[in-house]
Amino acid sequence: MKVLSLFDGISCGMVALERAGVTVDRYVAYEIDENAINVSKSNYPQIEHYGDVTIADFTQYKGFDLLIGGSPCQDLCVMGSREGLSGEKSKLFFEFVRALKEVQPKYFLLENNASMSKENRDIISSYMGCEPVIINSADFSAQTRKRFYWTNIPIGEYEPKNILIQDIL
C-alpha cells in the first residue's frame, strides 16, 4: 500500500497501519514540526519526509492507495480561537481537500476534534462527501479524547475496551 500522510506528526498513521497488519510499501509524510519529524525518523527511517503542505505538488502521488491526515484544529475546537475554517491554522484543511482531488486515492481518512461547531462539521462533511464517525480514544487507550473521522473506508462495529492507565503501564 502507498500512503500519503498530511500533518503527519510523529507518524501515528504508520503505527496504526502496522498494528492493523497492513503492509506499507511507501509512506510519504508532510510535517513541519522538527521534533515530530525527528521522532518519526527514529521509529520509521523508511518514511519519506517532506515539509509544508501549502507548497506540495500532490499530483506526483496520483494513484496512492490511502490519504490520511488530521488537519490543525486550533481554530475549530471550543478551546481554540473559534475562527473556524477561515482561521490561520484550521484553513489547512483545504490542503487535505486539494490533496484528495489531486491524488484521487482509493481510500481517505481525515481526523479532527469533535468539539467543533455543527457549521464547521457540516462544511467539512460536504467537502469530504460523507458524515463523520465519532470515536472516543478511551475505547482504545487510557485517554478520553473524542474525535471525528471522515472516511470512505468501510467501518464495521467495534467493541469499546474501556482501557485504564494501569492497562497501559
Protein Blocks (a to p, Z undefined) as FASTA:
>chain_A
ZZddehklnolmmmmmmmnopacfbdcdddfblklmmmmmmmmmmbccdfbfklccfklm
goiabdcddddfklmmmklnonojmbmklmmmmmmmmmmmmnopabdcddddfkbcfklm
mmmmmmnopacddddfklmmccdcddddddfbdcdddddekiafklmZZ
